[in-house]
Amino acid sequence: MVQVYPLGLVTILGCVHMCQWFLKILASINAIPTEYDTLHTVLQKSLKIADKSSVNTVVVVMDEATYAKAQQIRWTSEVFRNRIVMRLGEFHVSMAYLACIGSRFGDAGLRDLLIESNIVAQGSINGVLNGHHYNRSVRTHKLAADALSRLRWLAFLDTLNDQQREEIRMVLADLHESYLSNTILDFVRMDELKMLQQQCQQFISRHSAVNPTFALWSSYLEMVQLLLPFFRATREGNWEVHLSTVRSMLPWFFACDRVHYSRYLPVYWLEMKNLLESRPDVHENLSAGEFVVQRQDQFGFSQIACDQTIEQTCNRDTKTKGRLTGFTLNRGAVHRWILSSHERAAITKECQTMAGKFLHSRKKDLDKTRICKDEEHTNLVMATVESMINPFEPDQHQLG
């Protein structure tokens, strides 16, 4: 099984590692990727690759713009329906979901909060909120959600008496000890922790029912906390968690009026859910984690989406500093530049490998300096919220 990602530069990915010899088989297509003729050519070439690889079914990974039209082509052809499985790239789905968060909460105070706390510059705030500055957007929402979660937790503690607080302190101390002794999975099943979670959830539900602001920012935490298992599913190659989080994301795409994803993400989820009956062989491979790419074997929890791999490798390696801007006005030169892009990408990768550029290190999020910086920024967000109006302060008058 192979996975194809067509978006300008059409390249093939293997289930685990990038297959370099595919770069010559499926070179760049000098055409607009969202045109039906281009997508039909992509699907035909995908079948040729499947034949060369001696497999019956090929999995094609696309972004939503190409997925929507490619599915229309596939549904009208029995050959394509029987031999091609279409998937939406997780990278583009997460970008669209980040845009949902930004559009819902940007003008509700999130924009001002991020700027005032100095974790996002004013010139970068639009890119963070619409998800185009992907890494920065993910980190920003993690920090903001962490800060707001702490404030809501403190508000919950303020509603308890001294005895209840002491009981919670003992539960959390046992939780920390079980984490250090690697027995946390046994501890999370204990009744004490379940009861604490139930009390906290009752507090959230009770105050959300009477305080719209409380409910609004609790929904922000809900949206961000839903994004984290989606990332985890990709990092671990967990197919069931991936489908579960996609299903949970669907209402938010409808609520935020993301028309295209509202139309085709349910289609994607339903087809993937029915793979066990329609394509048992494909379902077996996807369940084994073969829907993501592992670019290095030194560290775990490091798999990434196929469409993100394309952006980080072939698409980046093939570009000039200014892309086509200011490159040339000669049509023939532009045509040759596009058709040779896969060769330039291969040469760039070989040069980087010889220079030792791919000596991977662990994730930056685990570095001590990054952890300290994140803690500092989280405290800044908390201080900024408290200097304004804390949305999680219990409104005693409304609770009456």
N, C-alpha and C positions, 0 to 999 in steps of 0.2 A: 504493500500500500504506500502510495506517495501522496504528498499534499502540494497543491499548486496555489500560488498567490499571485493573481494578475492585477497589477496596479501600475500602469505605465511601463515599468520594467518587469517583465514576466519571468519568474525564476522558479525553480523547483526545489522543494525541501524534502528530505527524507524524514521518516518518522522520528528519528533521534538526532542524526547529524546531517549537515548540509552535504548534498551529493554534488561534488564539483563537476562530474562529467555531464550532469544535466544542464549545466550552463551553456554547453555547446549545442545540446539537443533543442533546447527551448530558449532561443535568443530573444532579444527585445523585439517587440512589435511596434513599429512606427505608426501608431494609430491612437485615436482617442479611446481610452479603456472602457468608457461607458457606452460606446456604440455597439449595437447588436451584432454587426459584422465582426467586430473585434472579439467580442465575447464568444461568438460561435466558433471563430478560429481557435480561441483558447481551449474551448471544450474539445474540439477535434484533435488538437495537439495533445491534450491530456489523455485521450484514448490511445493515441499512438505511443505515448510514453508507457501507458499501462500494458500495451501489447509487447513493447520492448522489454518490460520488466516481468513479463509473464504473469501478470495479475489480472483478475477479472474486473475489479472495482477500483476506481481512483477517487480520492477525496480531494475536493477543490476548496481552498480557503480564500475568501474574498472579504472586502469591506462591504458595507451595506449598499453603496451606490452601484457596485458591480453585481453584488449578490442578487439584488432585486430583478435586474434584467436577465442575468444568467439563469435564474430560476424559471423565468417565463420561457426562455428558449428550451430549457431542460424539460419542462412539463409538456411541451408540444412534440417531443421526440422520444419514441420508445427506447431507442438505443441509449440516449443520454440518461433517461430515467433508470434504466436497468444497470448501467455501469458507472454512473457518476453520483457521488454523494456530496452535497453542497454544505459548507460550513461558514459561519460568520466568524471573522477573526476576533479573538478576545481583546486584542489591543484597541481596536476601533470601537468595540462595544463599551469598553471601560472609558474611553475618551468621551463617547456620547453620554455615558452615565455621569461623568464628571461635569459635563455641560448642563445636565439636568440639575445637579446640585447647585451649580453656579447661578443658573437662571432663577431657581426657586428662592435662594437665600441671598443672592448678591445685593439686591435692593432692599432686603429686609434687615440689613445691618451688617452682613458678613463682609461686604466690601470695606466699609468704614472700620470695622474691627481689625481686619488684617493690615490695613494701612496704618492705623493709629498705633497698633502694637509693634510696628516696624519689622514684621516678618516678611512682608511683601512690599516692594516699591510701587509707587503710584503708577509708574509707566509699565509695570508688568502685571498689574492686577487683572486686566481684561484677559490676558493669555492664561492666567491661573484659573479664572472663573469659567472660561469656556473650554478648558481642558487641553488647549493647544500646547501650552507649556506643561507637558505631561508629568515629568518627574517632579517638577516644582509644585504642580497642582496636587499630586498625590501626597507629597510631604506636608503641604500646607493644611490640607483637610485632616490629616492625621493629627497634626499639632492642635488645630482648632477643636477637633472632636475630643482629644485628650483633655484639653483645658475645660471644656464645657462639661465633660463627664465628671471631672473632679468637683466642679461647682455644684452639679446636681447631687453628687454623693454627699457633699458637705451639707447641702440643704436637707437631705434625707436624715442625716445624723442629728440635725438641729431639732427634728420632730420627735426624737426619742428621749427617754429619761436616762438617768445615769446607769441604772442596772442594765438596760438594753444595750447601751453603748459598750459597757464592759463585756457583755456576752459577745457582741460583734467583734470587739478587739481580740478576744480569745479565739474566735473562729478564724479571723484573718491571720493571727499568729500561727495557728496550726496549719493554715493554708501555705504560709511562707515556709514553714519547716518541712512540709511534705514536698514542696517544690525543690528545696535544697537536697532532699533525700531521694528524689526521683520517684516518689509515690503519689504524685499529685492526681493521677487518674483514679486512684482508689479514694482519695479524699473528696473529689468533686461529686462522688456518688453518695456522700454522707448526708444524712437528714438535716444536719445543722446548716450546711451550706445551701441546701435546697430551700430551707425555711427562710434564710437570709435573702436569697434571690426573690422569693415570693413576697416578702415584706417590701423590698425595694420596688418591685413591679407594682404592687398595690399603691405605694406612694406615688409613683409616676402616673398611674391611671387615674387616681383620685384628683391630683392637681391638674392633670391635662384636661379633665372634664370641666373644670371651673375657671381655668386660666388659659386663654388662647395663646398667649405668648409662651407660656410653659410648654404647651402642646406643640407649637411651631418648632421650637428649638430641640425638643425631644425627637421630633421627626427628622431633624437634621442629623442627630446622633444615629438614628435608625438607618438613614440612608448611607452614612459613612460606614457604619458597622456592617452593613450589607456588602459594601465594596470590598472589605478586608477578606472575607471567605472566598470571594470571587478571585482575588489575587492568590490566595492560598491554593485554590484548586489548580490554578495555572502553575504555580511554583512546584507543587507536589505531583502534578499530573493526575489529579483526582477527578475522574469523569463524573461520578455521581454528585459530588459537591458542585461541580461546574453547572450541571443541569439544574440542581436545586436553587442555586443563586440566580441563574438566569430567570427561572420561573418567579422568584421573589422580586426581581427587578422590573418585571413587565408592568405592574400597576404604576410605577413611577414614570415610565416612559409615556404612558397614556396621560397621567396627571400633568406632566410637564409639556404636553403637546408636541412631543417628538414624533411627528407623523410617520416618517419612513420606518423608524424602528418599531413604532406601534403596529405597523402593518406586517413587517417581515420577521421581527424577533419571535412572535408567537409561532410563525411558520417554521422557523429554525428549531425552536424548542420542541414542537410537536414531531417533526421529522426525526430529530435526534432521539426523542423518547421512544419512538417506534422502531428504532434500528434493531432492537433485539429480535423482532419478528420479521422485519423486512430485509435486514442485512446482518445476520448473526455474525459473520466473519468480521465485518467492519466494527460492529459493537464490541466484539471480543478485543480487538486491537485498541480501540479507543478506551475501553475500560482498563486496559493494561497501561494506560498513560501515554499512548502513542498519538496524542493530539497536540503535543507541545515539543519544544526543541531543547535538548540538553547540550549546551555549547562547551561545557567543561565538566570534568568528572571529579575535580578536587574537593568541591564543596557541595553540600546538599541544599535543598530548598532553593534551587537556582534555575529551574526550568522556566522558559519564557514562551510566549505565544509565537506562532509561526509568522503572523504578519508583523510582529515587533522584531523578529529576527531578520526579516527582509529589510526593514528600515535601518537596523543597526549594522548590517553587513553589505549586501549588494547595492542597495539604494545609496548608502552613504559612501561606499568605496568607489562607486562609479561617477560621483559628482565632481565637477570642478568647484573651485572656491565660490564662484558666483553663479553656478549652474549655467543655464543658457543666457542669462542676462549679460549683455556686453560681450558675448562669446564671438558671435559672427552673424552677419546677415545673409550669408551664402546658404541657400537652401540645401545644396548638395553636401556642404560641410556639416550642417546640422543632421542631415540624414545619416551620414557616415558616423557621426558622433553617437547617435542613438544605437545604430546597429552594432557598433563595437563596444557598447557599454559593458556587456557581460565579460568581454575579454579584459577590459581595463579593471573591472572588479576583481577578476581572478589574479591579475598581476599585482594589484594593490594588496590583496590578501597574502600572497606569497612574500612580498617585500616586508610586510608587517610581521609575518611569522619569522622570517630570517632575522629581523631586528629584535626579536624577543618581546614583541608588544603584547602577546597573548599569554603572558605569565600571570594568570588570574589570581587575584587576591579575594579575600572574603568581602561580603557586602559592606558598603560604607556605613550602613545603618548600625552595624555592630562595632564600629570603631569607638573607642572611648571618647575621643574628641567630639564625634557626632552625637553621641548619647548626651554628653554634657551640654552641647549646643541646643539639642532638642529640648532638654529640660529647661534651659534658660528661656527659650522661645515660648514654651508652654506656660511658664510663669508670667511672661510678658502678656500673653493673651488673657490669662486669668486676671491680672492686675488691670488690664484695659477694660474688661467686662465689669469688674467691680467698681471702676471709676465712673461707669455709665449707669446702666440699670441692669442688675443681674436678673435674667429671665427666670431663674429657678428659685428666687426668693419666695417662700410661701406667702400667699396673699390671705391673711387671716380673715379679712372682711368678707372676701368671696366665699371662704370655706364656711363662715358663719357657724 
